[in-house]
């Protein structure tokens, strides 16, 4: 539907990743201005659900890693 309506943009999603790679949370921190795209930006990360484990040398004293990930919708 969004593609047919020419809705495009870049959403920024803040991922909260556990040391074992599980996605604990995904928060929209910069919206595209289109509700469908904003919802999908968050949903796609939650569907992935898991990334590679966080290397032990990277922030070893923190239980979670926060990562801001841009999600582009539309032409590259």
Order of alpha helices (4+ residues) and beta strands (2+ residues): beta-beta-alpha-beta
